[in-house]
């Protein structure tokens, strides 16, 4: 377990976005995400992660591995689109703008 803690704390582990493993006793379930990130970084690793963890959807594996893509990316795009619509709906109405309005210069006579 010591070598794994050292590797996760090394530049290679930080580059993968892994947080250092605490010095306290660690239950193997806490290493699930760490393993998913490491597996998904390899060629064909996302599918291997899905199979190894017995996920029904690849999106679940993408979530574990911290790699938004596929279904997760579509969901994120749809979420942002709906959020923008809601913000426009709640924004105060702006007055209509004249198409050929001249800019006003401070201190100039109208």
C-alpha positions, 0 to 999 in steps of 0.5 A: 500500500505504501508504493501506491500512496507514493505513486498517487502523491507523485507528479504522475498521480497529480497529473491524473488528477488524483488526490493523495491517499491519507495515511490512515487505514484505507478500505479498498472501496475508497480506491475504486475511483483511483483505479477507474482513473488509472484504467481509463487513461490507458488505450481502450481503458474506458471500456475495460473500466466499464467491464471491470466495474460491471457498469451497465452504461459507459456514462457511469464509467466516464463519471468514475474516471472523471472524463466527461464525454459521450452521454455525459457531455450531451447531458452537460450541453443540454443542462447548460442550454436549459439553464440559459433559457431559464436565466433569460426567462427570469431576467428583467425585460429590457426596453426595446432598442431603437435600430438607428439610435445615435450614441449620446455624448455627455455634455452635448446639446440634443 
